[in-house]
Amino acid sequence: MLTNSVRELRARFRYTQQDLAEKIGVSRQTIGLIEKGDYAPSITLALKISQVFRVPVEEVFQLEGDE
């Protein structure tokens, strides 16, 4: 299962879902789905998100369970 810390990072940077969406070129709804775990982003999108927050992608997305 893919988990993420997008919501926490957004809060730390004081970005709204819309702010983050505009920075990476997706809709606000996509950010909401990623945060809830209802949408697994592509590698490209995951890398864009990690670049916005200036952290390694592994700090944003984690693979848990099913090992």
HTML snippet that shows the backbone in 3Dmol.js (N, CA, C, O; Angstrom):
<script src="https://3Dmol.org/build/3Dmol-min.js"></script>
<div id="view" style="width:600px;height:400px;position:relative"></div>
<script>
const pdb = `
ATOM      1  N   MET A   1       0.844  -1.177   0.000  1.00  0.00           N
ATOM      2  CA  MET A   1       0.000   0.000   0.000  1.00  0.00           C
ATOM      3  C   MET A   1       0.891   1.241   0.000  1.00  0.00           C
ATOM      4  O   MET A   1       1.863   1.313   0.751  1.00  0.00           O
ATOM      5  N   LEU A   2       0.563   2.195  -0.825  1.00  0.00           N
ATOM      6  CA  LEU A   2       1.321   3.432  -0.922  1.00  0.00           C
ATOM      7  C   LEU A   2       0.715   4.459   0.021  1.00  0.00           C
ATOM      8  O   LEU A   2      -0.463   4.800  -0.095  1.00  0.00           O
ATOM      9  N   THR A   3       1.516   4.950   0.950  1.00  0.00           N
ATOM     10  CA  THR A   3       1.073   6.021   1.849  1.00  0.00           C
ATOM     11  C   THR A   3       1.889   7.267   1.525  1.00  0.00           C
ATOM     12  O   THR A   3       2.909   7.196   0.840  1.00  0.00           O
ATOM     13  N   ASN A   4       1.427   8.404   2.025  1.00  0.00           N
ATOM     14  CA  ASN A   4       2.156   9.633   1.723  1.00  0.00           C
ATOM     15  C   ASN A   4       2.009  10.653   2.836  1.00  0.00           C
ATOM     16  O   ASN A   4       1.144  10.547   3.705  1.00  0.00           O
ATOM     17  N   SER A   5       2.879  11.636   2.776  1.00  0.00           N
ATOM     18  CA  SER A   5       2.860  12.730   3.748  1.00  0.00           C
ATOM     19  C   SER A   5       2.616  14.068   3.052  1.00  0.00           C
ATOM     20  O   SER A   5       3.095  15.106   3.508  1.00  0.00           O
ATOM     21  N   VAL A   6       1.875  14.041   1.957  1.00  0.00           N
ATOM     22  CA  VAL A   6       1.615  15.259   1.191  1.00  0.00           C
ATOM     23  C   VAL A   6       0.879  16.283   2.047  1.00  0.00           C
ATOM     24  O   VAL A   6       1.258  17.454   2.058  1.00  0.00           O
ATOM     25  N   ARG A   7      -0.153  15.873   2.756  1.00  0.00           N
ATOM     26  CA  ARG A   7      -0.932  16.805   3.577  1.00  0.00           C
ATOM     27  C   ARG A   7      -0.037  17.483   4.626  1.00  0.00           C
ATOM     28  O   ARG A   7      -0.113  18.696   4.822  1.00  0.00           O
ATOM     29  N   GLU A   8       0.801  16.700   5.289  1.00  0.00           N
ATOM     30  CA  GLU A   8       1.681  17.249   6.321  1.00  0.00           C
ATOM     31  C   GLU A   8       2.699  18.222   5.725  1.00  0.00           C
ATOM     32  O   GLU A   8       2.969  19.276   6.302  1.00  0.00           O
ATOM     33  N   LEU A   9       3.255  17.867   4.579  1.00  0.00           N
ATOM     34  CA  LEU A   9       4.207  18.752   3.925  1.00  0.00           C
ATOM     35  C   LEU A   9       3.531  20.035   3.444  1.00  0.00           C
ATOM     36  O   LEU A   9       4.098  21.122   3.549  1.00  0.00           O
ATOM     37  N   ARG A  10       2.334  19.899   2.925  1.00  0.00           N
ATOM     38  CA  ARG A  10       1.581  21.089   2.498  1.00  0.00           C
ATOM     39  C   ARG A  10       1.371  22.029   3.671  1.00  0.00           C
ATOM     40  O   ARG A  10       1.537  23.242   3.542  1.00  0.00           O
ATOM     41  N   ALA A  11       1.004  21.464   4.821  1.00  0.00           N
ATOM     42  CA  ALA A  11       0.778  22.285   6.021  1.00  0.00           C
ATOM     43  C   ALA A  11       2.068  22.984   6.441  1.00  0.00           C
ATOM     44  O   ALA A  11       2.056  24.162   6.801  1.00  0.00           O
ATOM     45  N   ARG A  12       3.180  22.249   6.392  1.00  0.00           N
ATOM     46  CA  ARG A  12       4.467  22.824   6.778  1.00  0.00           C
ATOM     47  C   ARG A  12       4.838  24.005   5.880  1.00  0.00           C
ATOM     48  O   ARG A  12       5.398  24.999   6.344  1.00  0.00           O
ATOM     49  N   PHE A  13       4.517  23.882   4.584  1.00  0.00           N
ATOM     50  CA  PHE A  13       4.842  24.941   3.629  1.00  0.00           C
ATOM     51  C   PHE A  13       3.718  25.971   3.485  1.00  0.00           C
ATOM     52  O   PHE A  13       3.847  26.960   2.763  1.00  0.00           O
ATOM     53  N   ARG A  14       2.623  25.714   4.186  1.00  0.00           N
ATOM     54  CA  ARG A  14       1.435  26.593   4.141  1.00  0.00           C
ATOM     55  C   ARG A  14       0.870  26.734   2.732  1.00  0.00           C
ATOM     56  O   ARG A  14       0.484  27.822   2.305  1.00  0.00           O
ATOM     57  N   TYR A  15       0.831  25.604   2.020  1.00  0.00           N
ATOM     58  CA  TYR A  15       0.229  25.555   0.690  1.00  0.00           C
ATOM     59  C   TYR A  15      -1.178  24.990   0.805  1.00  0.00           C
ATOM     60  O   TYR A  15      -1.433  24.075   1.588  1.00  0.00           O
ATOM     61  N   THR A  16      -2.080  25.544   0.020  1.00  0.00           N
ATOM     62  CA  THR A  16      -3.396  24.926  -0.122  1.00  0.00           C
ATOM     63  C   THR A  16      -3.274  23.809  -1.157  1.00  0.00           C
ATOM     64  O   THR A  16      -2.258  23.689  -1.842  1.00  0.00           O
ATOM     65  N   GLN A  17      -4.309  23.007  -1.259  1.00  0.00           N
ATOM     66  CA  GLN A  17      -4.308  21.992  -2.314  1.00  0.00           C
ATOM     67  C   GLN A  17      -4.196  22.669  -3.675  1.00  0.00           C
ATOM     68  O   GLN A  17      -3.512  22.171  -4.569  1.00  0.00           O
ATOM     69  N   GLN A  18      -4.865  23.799  -3.825  1.00  0.00           N
ATOM     70  CA  GLN A  18      -4.827  24.523  -5.095  1.00  0.00           C
ATOM     71  C   GLN A  18      -3.417  25.035  -5.389  1.00  0.00           C
ATOM     72  O   GLN A  18      -2.957  24.954  -6.528  1.00  0.00           O
ATOM     73  N   ASP A  19      -2.727  25.561  -4.375  1.00  0.00           N
ATOM     74  CA  ASP A  19      -1.349  26.038  -4.564  1.00  0.00           C
ATOM     75  C   ASP A  19      -0.457  24.922  -5.096  1.00  0.00           C
ATOM     76  O   ASP A  19       0.267  25.102  -6.075  1.00  0.00           O
ATOM     77  N   LEU A  20      -0.521  23.764  -4.437  1.00  0.00           N
ATOM     78  CA  LEU A  20       0.318  22.635  -4.855  1.00  0.00           C
ATOM     79  C   LEU A  20      -0.070  22.167  -6.255  1.00  0.00           C
ATOM     80  O   LEU A  20       0.794  21.888  -7.086  1.00  0.00           O
ATOM     81  N   ALA A  21      -1.356  22.085  -6.505  1.00  0.00           N
ATOM     82  CA  ALA A  21      -1.836  21.644  -7.819  1.00  0.00           C
ATOM     83  C   ALA A  21      -1.288  22.531  -8.932  1.00  0.00           C
ATOM     84  O   ALA A  21      -0.850  22.033  -9.969  1.00  0.00           O
ATOM     85  N   GLU A  22      -1.313  23.840  -8.719  1.00  0.00           N
ATOM     86  CA  GLU A  22      -0.815  24.768  -9.734  1.00  0.00           C
ATOM     87  C   GLU A  22       0.687  24.610  -9.944  1.00  0.00           C
ATOM     88  O   GLU A  22       1.170  24.722 -11.071  1.00  0.00           O
ATOM     89  N   LYS A  23       1.424  24.352  -8.873  1.00  0.00           N
ATOM     90  CA  LYS A  23       2.872  24.207  -8.981  1.00  0.00           C
ATOM     91  C   LYS A  23       3.282  22.972  -9.788  1.00  0.00           C
ATOM     92  O   LYS A  23       4.332  22.967 -10.431  1.00  0.00           O
ATOM     93  N   ILE A  24       2.446  21.920  -9.751  1.00  0.00           N
ATOM     94  CA  ILE A  24       2.831  20.690 -10.452  1.00  0.00           C
ATOM     95  C   ILE A  24       1.969  20.397 -11.682  1.00  0.00           C
ATOM     96  O   ILE A  24       2.205  19.415 -12.386  1.00  0.00           O
ATOM     97  N   GLY A  25       0.975  21.246 -11.940  1.00  0.00           N
ATOM     98  CA  GLY A  25       0.208  21.121 -13.170  1.00  0.00           C
ATOM     99  C   GLY A  25      -0.891  20.071 -13.152  1.00  0.00           C
ATOM    100  O   GLY A  25      -1.135  19.404 -14.158  1.00  0.00           O
ATOM    101  N   VAL A  26      -1.559  19.923 -12.004  1.00  0.00           N
ATOM    102  CA  VAL A  26      -2.704  19.011 -11.909  1.00  0.00           C
ATOM    103  C   VAL A  26      -3.872  19.759 -11.284  1.00  0.00           C
ATOM    104  O   VAL A  26      -3.746  20.931 -10.931  1.00  0.00           O
ATOM    105  N   SER A  27      -5.002  19.086 -11.148  1.00  0.00           N
ATOM    106  CA  SER A  27      -6.164  19.720 -10.532  1.00  0.00           C
ATOM    107  C   SER A  27      -6.102  19.608  -9.008  1.00  0.00           C
ATOM    108  O   SER A  27      -5.408  18.749  -8.465  1.00  0.00           O
ATOM    109  N   ARG A  28      -6.826  20.475  -8.339  1.00  0.00           N
ATOM    110  CA  ARG A  28      -6.926  20.417  -6.886  1.00  0.00           C
ATOM    111  C   ARG A  28      -7.507  19.083  -6.450  1.00  0.00           C
ATOM    112  O   ARG A  28      -7.116  18.545  -5.415  1.00  0.00           O
ATOM    113  N   GLN A  29      -8.438  18.546  -7.229  1.00  0.00           N
ATOM    114  CA  GLN A  29      -9.054  17.264  -6.912  1.00  0.00           C
ATOM    115  C   GLN A  29      -8.021  16.145  -6.910  1.00  0.00           C
ATOM    116  O   GLN A  29      -8.098  15.232  -6.088  1.00  0.00           O
ATOM    117  N   THR A  30      -7.060  16.208  -7.821  1.00  0.00           N
ATOM    118  CA  THR A  30      -6.007  15.190  -7.868  1.00  0.00           C
ATOM    119  C   THR A  30      -5.192  15.205  -6.579  1.00  0.00           C
ATOM    120  O   THR A  30      -4.855  14.149  -6.044  1.00  0.00           O
ATOM    121  N   ILE A  31      -4.876  16.390  -6.084  1.00  0.00           N
ATOM    122  CA  ILE A  31      -4.129  16.493  -4.826  1.00  0.00           C
ATOM    123  C   ILE A  31      -4.937  15.877  -3.689  1.00  0.00           C
ATOM    124  O   ILE A  31      -4.388  15.149  -2.862  1.00  0.00           O
ATOM    125  N   GLY A  32      -6.233  16.163  -3.643  1.00  0.00           N
ATOM    126  CA  GLY A  32      -7.087  15.581  -2.616  1.00  0.00           C
ATOM    127  C   GLY A  32      -7.114  14.066  -2.670  1.00  0.00           C
ATOM    128  O   GLY A  32      -7.063  13.405  -1.632  1.00  0.00           O
ATOM    129  N   LEU A  33      -7.195  13.512  -3.868  1.00  0.00           N
ATOM    130  CA  LEU A  33      -7.207  12.055  -4.030  1.00  0.00           C
ATOM    131  C   LEU A  33      -5.879  11.432  -3.607  1.00  0.00           C
ATOM    132  O   LEU A  33      -5.854  10.367  -2.990  1.00  0.00           O
ATOM    133  N   ILE A  34      -4.781  12.099  -3.941  1.00  0.00           N
ATOM    134  CA  ILE A  34      -3.465  11.596  -3.528  1.00  0.00           C
ATOM    135  C   ILE A  34      -3.378  11.595  -2.013  1.00  0.00           C
ATOM    136  O   ILE A  34      -2.951  10.606  -1.418  1.00  0.00           O
ATOM    137  N   GLU A  35      -3.776  12.688  -1.383  1.00  0.00           N
ATOM    138  CA  GLU A  35      -3.701  12.790   0.076  1.00  0.00           C
ATOM    139  C   GLU A  35      -4.527  11.714   0.776  1.00  0.00           C
ATOM    140  O   GLU A  35      -4.109  11.175   1.801  1.00  0.00           O
ATOM    141  N   LYS A  36      -5.687  11.406   0.228  1.00  0.00           N
ATOM    142  CA  LYS A  36      -6.555  10.376   0.827  1.00  0.00           C
ATOM    143  C   LYS A  36      -6.085   8.964   0.512  1.00  0.00           C
ATOM    144  O   LYS A  36      -6.577   8.003   1.103  1.00  0.00           O
ATOM    145  N   GLY A  37      -5.143   8.828  -0.406  1.00  0.00           N
ATOM    146  CA  GLY A  37      -4.667   7.509  -0.797  1.00  0.00           C
ATOM    147  C   GLY A  37      -5.542   6.830  -1.822  1.00  0.00           C
ATOM    148  O   GLY A  37      -5.421   5.627  -2.051  1.00  0.00           O
ATOM    149  N   ASP A  38      -6.437   7.605  -2.450  1.00  0.00           N
ATOM    150  CA  ASP A  38      -7.324   7.055  -3.472  1.00  0.00           C
ATOM    151  C   ASP A  38      -6.720   7.099  -4.866  1.00  0.00           C
ATOM    152  O   ASP A  38      -7.311   6.589  -5.818  1.00  0.00           O
ATOM    153  N   TYR A  39      -5.548   7.705  -4.993  1.00  0.00           N
ATOM    154  CA  TYR A  39      -4.892   7.819  -6.299  1.00  0.00           C
ATOM    155  C   TYR A  39      -3.385   7.692  -6.087  1.00  0.00           C
ATOM    156  O   TYR A  39      -2.792   8.439  -5.308  1.00  0.00           O
ATOM    157  N   ALA A  40      -2.784   6.753  -6.777  1.00  0.00           N
ATOM    158  CA  ALA A  40      -1.328   6.586  -6.729  1.00  0.00           C
ATOM    159  C   ALA A  40      -0.731   7.375  -7.889  1.00  0.00           C
ATOM    160  O   ALA A  40      -1.001   7.054  -9.047  1.00  0.00           O
ATOM    161  N   PRO A  41       0.067   8.390  -7.611  1.00  0.00           N
ATOM    162  CA  PRO A  41       0.602   9.225  -8.687  1.00  0.00           C
ATOM    163  C   PRO A  41       1.649   8.480  -9.517  1.00  0.00           C
ATOM    164  O   PRO A  41       2.270   7.520  -9.061  1.00  0.00           O
ATOM    165  N   SER A  42       1.817   8.949 -10.728  1.00  0.00           N
ATOM    166  CA  SER A  42       2.885   8.420 -11.580  1.00  0.00           C
ATOM    167  C   SER A  42       4.232   8.781 -10.961  1.00  0.00           C
ATOM    168  O   SER A  42       4.307   9.630 -10.072  1.00  0.00           O
ATOM    169  N   ILE A  43       5.271   8.147 -11.426  1.00  0.00           N
ATOM    170  CA  ILE A  43       6.613   8.466 -10.939  1.00  0.00           C
ATOM    171  C   ILE A  43       6.934   9.933 -11.221  1.00  0.00           C
ATOM    172  O   ILE A  43       7.507  10.623 -10.377  1.00  0.00           O
ATOM    173  N   THR A  44       6.572  10.394 -12.382  1.00  0.00           N
ATOM    174  CA  THR A  44       6.833  11.784 -12.749  1.00  0.00           C
ATOM    175  C   THR A  44       6.137  12.742 -11.789  1.00  0.00           C
ATOM    176  O   THR A  44       6.738  13.709 -11.321  1.00  0.00           O
ATOM    177  N   LEU A  45       4.878  12.470 -11.502  1.00  0.00           N
ATOM    178  CA  LEU A  45       4.117  13.332 -10.599  1.00  0.00           C
ATOM    179  C   LEU A  45       4.683  13.270  -9.177  1.00  0.00           C
ATOM    180  O   LEU A  45       4.775  14.295  -8.503  1.00  0.00           O
ATOM    181  N   ALA A  46       5.054  12.093  -8.729  1.00  0.00           N
ATOM    182  CA  ALA A  46       5.646  11.943  -7.392  1.00  0.00           C
ATOM    183  C   ALA A  46       6.944  12.739  -7.299  1.00  0.00           C
ATOM    184  O   ALA A  46       7.206  13.381  -6.282  1.00  0.00           O
ATOM    185  N   LEU A  47       7.752  12.702  -8.347  1.00  0.00           N
ATOM    186  CA  LEU A  47       9.006  13.461  -8.352  1.00  0.00           C
ATOM    187  C   LEU A  47       8.742  14.962  -8.352  1.00  0.00           C
ATOM    188  O   LEU A  47       9.449  15.710  -7.677  1.00  0.00           O
ATOM    189  N   LYS A  48       7.744  15.411  -9.094  1.00  0.00           N
ATOM    190  CA  LYS A  48       7.398  16.834  -9.108  1.00  0.00           C
ATOM    191  C   LYS A  48       6.973  17.290  -7.715  1.00  0.00           C
ATOM    192  O   LYS A  48       7.369  18.363  -7.259  1.00  0.00           O
ATOM    193  N   ILE A  49       6.173  16.479  -7.048  1.00  0.00           N
ATOM    194  CA  ILE A  49       5.725  16.830  -5.695  1.00  0.00           C
ATOM    195  C   ILE A  49       6.923  16.926  -4.757  1.00  0.00           C
ATOM    196  O   ILE A  49       7.030  17.876  -3.980  1.00  0.00           O
ATOM    197  N   SER A  50       7.816  15.959  -4.823  1.00  0.00           N
ATOM    198  CA  SER A  50       8.987  15.986  -3.937  1.00  0.00           C
ATOM    199  C   SER A  50       9.881  17.186  -4.247  1.00  0.00           C
ATOM    200  O   SER A  50      10.490  17.743  -3.334  1.00  0.00           O
ATOM    201  N   GLN A  51       9.972  17.591  -5.497  1.00  0.00           N
ATOM    202  CA  GLN A  51      10.777  18.759  -5.851  1.00  0.00           C
ATOM    203  C   GLN A  51      10.184  20.037  -5.269  1.00  0.00           C
ATOM    204  O   GLN A  51      10.919  20.908  -4.806  1.00  0.00           O
ATOM    205  N   VAL A  52       8.864  20.152  -5.291  1.00  0.00           N
ATOM    206  CA  VAL A  52       8.212  21.329  -4.723  1.00  0.00           C
ATOM    207  C   VAL A  52       8.569  21.467  -3.245  1.00  0.00           C
ATOM    208  O   VAL A  52       8.845  22.568  -2.768  1.00  0.00           O
ATOM    209  N   PHE A  53       8.561  20.350  -2.526  1.00  0.00           N
ATOM    210  CA  PHE A  53       8.851  20.370  -1.100  1.00  0.00           C
ATOM    211  C   PHE A  53      10.349  20.262  -0.796  1.00  0.00           C
ATOM    212  O   PHE A  53      10.751  20.346   0.364  1.00  0.00           O
ATOM    213  N   ARG A  54      11.172  20.078  -1.827  1.00  0.00           N
ATOM    214  CA  ARG A  54      12.625  19.992  -1.685  1.00  0.00           C
ATOM    215  C   ARG A  54      13.047  18.882  -0.715  1.00  0.00           C
ATOM    216  O   ARG A  54      13.903  19.074   0.149  1.00  0.00           O
ATOM    217  N   VAL A  55      12.422  17.728  -0.887  1.00  0.00           N
ATOM    218  CA  VAL A  55      12.752  16.551  -0.079  1.00  0.00           C
ATOM    219  C   VAL A  55      12.849  15.346  -1.008  1.00  0.00           C
ATOM    220  O   VAL A  55      12.308  15.377  -2.113  1.00  0.00           O
ATOM    221  N   PRO A  56      13.533  14.282  -0.575  1.00  0.00           N
ATOM    222  CA  PRO A  56      13.573  13.062  -1.395  1.00  0.00           C
ATOM    223  C   PRO A  56      12.168  12.475  -1.548  1.00  0.00           C
ATOM    224  O   PRO A  56      11.330  12.602  -0.656  1.00  0.00           O
ATOM    225  N   VAL A  57      11.931  11.846  -2.663  1.00  0.00           N
ATOM    226  CA  VAL A  57      10.611  11.274  -2.930  1.00  0.00           C
ATOM    227  C   VAL A  57      10.206  10.265  -1.845  1.00  0.00           C
ATOM    228  O   VAL A  57       9.023  10.108  -1.546  1.00  0.00           O
ATOM    229  N   GLU A  58      11.205   9.584  -1.261  1.00  0.00           N
ATOM    230  CA  GLU A  58      10.914   8.612  -0.198  1.00  0.00           C
ATOM    231  C   GLU A  58      10.381   9.279   1.064  1.00  0.00           C
ATOM    232  O   GLU A  58       9.765   8.619   1.901  1.00  0.00           O
ATOM    233  N   GLU A  59      10.612  10.570   1.205  1.00  0.00           N
ATOM    234  CA  GLU A  59      10.075  11.295   2.362  1.00  0.00           C
ATOM    235  C   GLU A  59       8.609  11.663   2.146  1.00  0.00           C
ATOM    236  O   GLU A  59       7.881  11.921   3.105  1.00  0.00           O
ATOM    237  N   VAL A  60       8.181  11.686   0.896  1.00  0.00           N
ATOM    238  CA  VAL A  60       6.793  12.019   0.566  1.00  0.00           C
ATOM    239  C   VAL A  60       5.943  10.760   0.446  1.00  0.00           C
ATOM    240  O   VAL A  60       4.817  10.714   0.942  1.00  0.00           O
ATOM    241  N   PHE A  61       6.488   9.734  -0.217  1.00  0.00           N
ATOM    242  CA  PHE A  61       5.739   8.510  -0.480  1.00  0.00           C
ATOM    243  C   PHE A  61       6.449   7.308   0.136  1.00  0.00           C
ATOM    244  O   PHE A  61       7.668   7.173   0.033  1.00  0.00           O
ATOM    245  N   GLN A  62       5.671   6.440   0.777  1.00  0.00           N
ATOM    246  CA  GLN A  62       6.216   5.243   1.417  1.00  0.00           C
ATOM    247  C   GLN A  62       5.379   4.044   0.996  1.00  0.00           C
ATOM    248  O   GLN A  62       4.157   4.138   0.880  1.00  0.00           O
ATOM    249  N   LEU A  63       6.041   2.925   0.771  1.00  0.00           N
ATOM    250  CA  LEU A  63       5.377   1.670   0.456  1.00  0.00           C
ATOM    251  C   LEU A  63       5.292   0.859   1.747  1.00  0.00           C
ATOM    252  O   LEU A  63       6.313   0.504   2.336  1.00  0.00           O
ATOM    253  N   GLU A  64       4.068   0.571   2.179  1.00  0.00           N
ATOM    254  CA  GLU A  64       3.883  -0.156   3.449  1.00  0.00           C
ATOM    255  C   GLU A  64       3.074  -1.418   3.224  1.00  0.00           C
ATOM    256  O   GLU A  64       2.186  -1.462   2.374  1.00  0.00           O
ATOM    257  N   GLY A  65       3.398  -2.454   4.005  1.00  0.00           N
ATOM    258  CA  GLY A  65       2.685  -3.732   3.912  1.00  0.00           C
ATOM    259  C   GLY A  65       3.012  -4.475   2.643  1.00  0.00           C
ATOM    260  O   GLY A  65       3.820  -4.021   1.832  1.00  0.00           O
ATOM    261  N   ASP A  66       2.376  -5.633   2.471  1.00  0.00           N
ATOM    262  CA  ASP A  66       2.554  -6.469   1.268  1.00  0.00           C
ATOM    263  C   ASP A  66       4.027  -6.710   0.944  1.00  0.00           C
ATOM    264  O   ASP A  66       4.408  -6.705  -0.226  1.00  0.00           O
ATOM    265  N   GLU A  67       4.847  -6.918   1.952  1.00  0.00           N
ATOM    266  CA  GLU A  67       6.286  -7.092   1.711  1.00  0.00           C
ATOM    267  C   GLU A  67       6.645  -8.509   1.423  1.00  0.00           C
ATOM    268  O   GLU A  67       7.816  -8.816   1.199  1.00  0.00           O
TER     269      GLU A  67
END
`;
const viewer = $3Dmol.createViewer("view");
viewer.addModel(pdb, "pdb");
viewer.setStyle({}, {cartoon: {color: "spectrum"}});
viewer.zoomTo();
viewer.render();
</script>
